[in-house]
Every structure is written in structure tokens, then in C-alpha cells.
Amino acid sequence: MDLIRPFLLTFIPLFVAIDAFGILPIFISLTANLPKQERDRAFRQAILAAGLIGVGFMLLGNAIFLYLGITGADFQIAGGAMLFCLSLTDLLFEDRTRRFPSHALGVVPLAMPLIVGPAVLTTSIALLNVHGFWLTLAAFLVNLGIVWLALWGSEWIMATVGGGALNVIAKVVNLLLAAIGVMMVRRGLQAFLGHS
């Protein structure tokens, strides 16, 4: 029971940052003209690449920051501002889909930046500093599993829920992401002012 609350506090920000429901319409749009075999390959490629990028950044991110002299407060302020800008861009400009070569589709743009983009990397580093590696890793892997299920059942979900409902969910998620960005800036400023 003691681990449930910390896990949820780690899981929810990553869930909001990854935005599986927001990825769904884009995934379907990008893979609509592909044969089933290529669509399945892009899907598997995306999940594997996203996992490697996310875990790799968790392992090396803090070492890179230490080498560059970046503090936790610096990263929280910069990351929070970036999260706010990203979410605001997604709220105001809906057309984020572009055409990419099918052989690269799984890595770019599906794995990076759609599944594991700047928002996820920023959030994961902030969570590592608060909750530690293992809890953040567990929350990330559970979220990746949710993305796997969502993309695997993408056609069924779109047919059942409808594109309009998914777009509404994506907007709400982006609003939450903006609020998390503001919270990160506030905490970063509090940490910075507390040490100055």
C-alpha cells in the first residue's frame, strides 16, 4: 500500500506526457496507406525504439547534466517552460501529422518525438530526482505497455470511440500537461530561490 501513492505520482505525469490517446489518430493517419505487414513492423519498431530511448535517457540524463553543470532546478524551470510551450502548441495547432518514409516511420516520428518526445524526457528526469530510478522505470514501462495496447487496438478504438472523442481527450490531456509544466517551473523557482 505504501508504494501505491508514489507509483501513481510517478505514473500519472508520464501518462499525461506520453498521451497515448493523442498519438492514436496520428498513428492511424501515418500508417493508413501502408500494407498490414508494414504497419505492424512500424508499430513494433516504434515500441522498441521508444523503450530504448526512454530507458537510455533515464540512465544517462543525470550524468550528462552533471557534466554540463545543470542543476535540478535549472532543468525543472527549462523543462516546465518547454512542456507548457509544447502543450500550448498542440492546443492551438492541431495539424501535427506529416508524411514520412515507411521504413523510418517506427523510429521517426512514432518513437521520437510522438511516444518519447521532449515532454516525456523532461518529465522522466524530474521524476527521477523525486522518486528514484526504479519507480520511474516501472511507471515508464507500464505507460509503454498502455501505448502498445492502444496502438495494437488502434483501429478498433477509433471505430468504437470515434476520432472526435479522441481529439477531445487529447485536448484535456494537453491542458493537464500545461498545468504540470507550470508546476515544474514553480518548483524549480522555489528550489532555486531556496539555494540562493
N, C-alpha and C positions, 0 to 999 in steps of 0.2 A: 504493500500500500504506500510505503514511503517513497517509492520510485515513480508512482503514477503521476503526481503533480510535476516533478522536474521533467519527466518524459514529455508530458503534454506541453509544458512551457518551451520545450525544445522542438517538439513535433509541429506545433501549430504555426510558428513563424516560417518554418521550412515549407509546410503545406501551402501557406499563403504565397510564399516566394516562388515556388515551383509552378503553382496554378495549373494543375492537370486539366481542369475543365476549360481553361483559356487556351491550352495547347491543342485540344481536340479538334476544333474547327479548322485550325491552321494545318494540322497533320492531315486531315481529310482533304483539304484544298490542295496541299502539296503533292499528295500521293494519288489524287483522283484519276489521273491518266496513266498510272503505272499498272502493269500486269500484277496479279496477286503475288507471284513469286518475288518480284522486285519490291513490292510494298512490304511483304513480310521480312525481306532482307533489310530494308531500310529501318523497319521497326526494331529488329534485333540489334542492328548496328547502333541505333540511337540509344537504347537502354544500356548497352555495354560501354559505349563511349562516355555517356553521361556519368555512369558509375565510376569509371576510371578518373575522369576529370574531377569529379566532386571529392572522391577519397584522396586523390593526389594533392588537391589544394588544401584539404584539411591537414594532411601530413606535413606539407612544405610551407604553407602560407605563413605561419607564425615565424618560422626560421627566416623566411625572406624579409618579413617586416623587421625582425631583429637586426638583420644585416643592413637594411636600409635606414634603420633608426626610427621606424614608425611605431608610435605607441598605440595602445588600445583605444585611447581617447581620440587620437588622430583618425584612426580607421573608423571608429563609430561615427564621428562627425561627417567624414567624407562619404562613408558608405550610406549613412542615413540620408544625406543630401542626394546621393545618386539614386537610392531607392525611391525617394519622393519624386525626382525628375522622371525616372522610368515609368512609375505608375501614372504620373500626370500625362506623359506622352501617350501611354496606352489608353487612358480615359478619353483623351481629346482626339487622337488619331487612330481610327480603327483599322485602317488598311495596313497590316504588318506583313502580309504574305508576299513572297517573291518566288520566282521560279529558279530552281537550282538543278544542276545535273543530277540525274537519278543515282549515279554511283557514289556521289558525295553527300547525298541527301540525309543519310543517317547520322553523319557526324556534324555537318554544317548544312542547314541551320537547326536540325532537330535536337541533337545532343547539346550543341553550343551554338547559339545562345538561348534556344527555346526551353529546354529542360533544365540545364545547368547554365544559367546566364549570370550576369553581374549581380542580380538580386540574390540568387542562391549562394554565390560565393561570399558576398558581403555578409549575409545572414549567418552562414555557417561559421565564419571566423568570429563573429560577435558571440555566437552561442558557445563556441569552443572555449572562449575566455571566461564565460559564466558557468557553463555546465560540464565542461571537460570533454575529452575526445570520445569516450565510449558511448556516452549518452547521445552526443551529437551524431556520431556514426550510426547508431541504431535508428535514430529519428530520420536520418537521411535515407537509409536503406528501406525503411518502411514506406517513406514517401515515394521512393523509386519504384517499389512494388505497386503502389497505387497508380503511378503513371503507367507501368507495364500493363496493369489490368485495364486502365482507361483506353490506352492505345490498342490493346488486343481486342477489346469490345467496342471500338470506336464507331463502327457502322451501326451496331445495334443501339448504342447510347444515343447517337444522333437521330436515329429513326424514332426512338421512344420519347426522348426529351424534347428534341427539336432544336434547331440552330438558334432560334430567338431566346429560348430559356438559357442555353449555354452562354450566350452573349451577356445576358443579364447577370448570371453568376460570375462571369469573368469581370464585369464592371465592379461588382461588390467586392470581389477579391482584390482588385486593383485599388479600391478605396481603402481597404484594410492595409494593403501594402504601403500606401502613402502615410497612413497613421503610424505604422511601425517605423517608417523612415523618420518621421518627426520625433518619435520616442527615442530612436537611436541618437539623433542629433542632440536632444535634450540630455540624455545620459552621458554622452560624450563631453558636452559642455560642462556638466556637473563634475565629471571626473577631472577634466582639465582645470577648472577653477578651484577644485579641491586640492590639486597638487601645486598650484601656482601661488 
